[in-house]
């Protein structure tokens, strides 16, 4: 899983260099697909089933501005100065999964968008610090909720982080809200995908007709950061750093 996470970090590195005004979300998809193939890994998202809808068609989820998660890359979606874009990617290497998301600024951001990114990223770091043996899932959720709601932002409830290993989504679910001391206790050897999804406005989201793309109900911006984190006797080990 450490090797899988290390390759996924390399995918994000090439994406980070490519995000700029005038680029399309399909450009980013093609860059990521080529990188994944060159490393001998397999994309985890492409072909994921969704009953009643078509399978997910891409290696990346590219979610722009008010899109929360699961946006589908398109040659028609051009990035503009001041946009934000969440890029979520998962890999499989030798049967083991890794999962990581980064919300990138497109050019220079306004103060509101910059604060949303900074607070969301900081909430992920605080959640990671809670990943100690004997802590609980509620400690992780509370760390995110306290920081983000304290900054006036909405914490998405409908989508949560998850355990990860030989499958993309394993138990337990890892909400971005909760009460300290509540929920399952963390044990050495557990691996969690922790992923705050934070809205500049209301926490409410809805899924579009494509069956995949989740957007904010009020049209406000949304940010998403995610790492795959192992619980060890020496503290949290971020496999996708």
Beta strands, then each sheet from edge to edge (+ up, - down):
strand 1: 42-43
strand 2: 60-64
strand 3: 67-69
strand 4: 84-93
strand 5: 96-105
strand 6: 154-155
strand 7: 161-163
strand 8: 170-174
strand 9: 191-194
strand 10: 197-199
strand 11: 205-207
strand 12: 214-216
strand 13: 222-224
strand 14: 227-232
strand 15: 235-238
sheet 1: 1+ 4- 2+
sheet 2: 1+ 4- 5+
sheet 3: 3+ 12- 11+
sheet 4: 6+ 10- 13+
sheet 5: 8+ 7- 9+ 14- 15+
end
